[in-house]
Amino acid sequence: MTLDEAKYVLLTTYRRDGRPVATPVWLVALGDGRFGFATSSATGKVKRIAHTSRVIVQPSDARGRVRAGTSPVNGSAEIVTGSDLELVKAKLKAKYGIFINIAKYLGAVTGFVKRKPAPYQDRGVIITPSN
C-alpha cells in the first residue's frame, strides 16, 4: 500500500526536545509527489510543524496502527493557507466525501462539550517526501 492509496497515515511530528508525537490523519495526493491534509490551527501538530518541518508518514488504520508491509517515509512539512489550503480541502472532499461533514460536526460537538471550540480545517499541511 502506498501513501496515495492509504485512507489514513500515521503522521509523526517532533516536539522541541526532539520527542516524536504520532497522530493518524487523512492524507491526499496533490501531484508532483506531494501530499496534504487539513487541520485546525489549534492542534499540537501545527504548533510542532511550525518549529520543525521534519515529519515521517506511514500508512495506518484510524487508530494509528501502521499497516503491515509498509515503510515509513521521511519528509518535510509546510503549513499553508489560501489557495494551497483550498486545493487540499477540495482533494479531501473528493476522497472522503460525507465523512468530512461528519468529522466537522463531531469536532464542533467535542469543542462545545469541552468548552474549547477550535476552527475546523483552517490550516493545510503540505508534505514533501525526501526519500
Sequence and secondary structure as in RCSB ss.txt:
>XXXX:A:sequence
MTLDEAKYVLLTTYRRDGRPVATPVWLVALGDGRFGFATSSATGKVKRIAHTSRVIVQPSDARGRVRAGTSPVNG
SAEIVTGSDLELVKAKLKAKYGIFINIAKYLGAVTGFVKRKPAPYQDRGVIITPSN
>XXXX:A:secstr
  TTT SEEEEEEE TTS EEEEEE  EEEETTEEEEEE TTSHHHHHHHH  EEEEEEE TT  B TT   EEE
EEEEE HHHHHHHHHHHHHHHTHHHHHHHHHHHHHHHHHT    SS EEEEEEE  
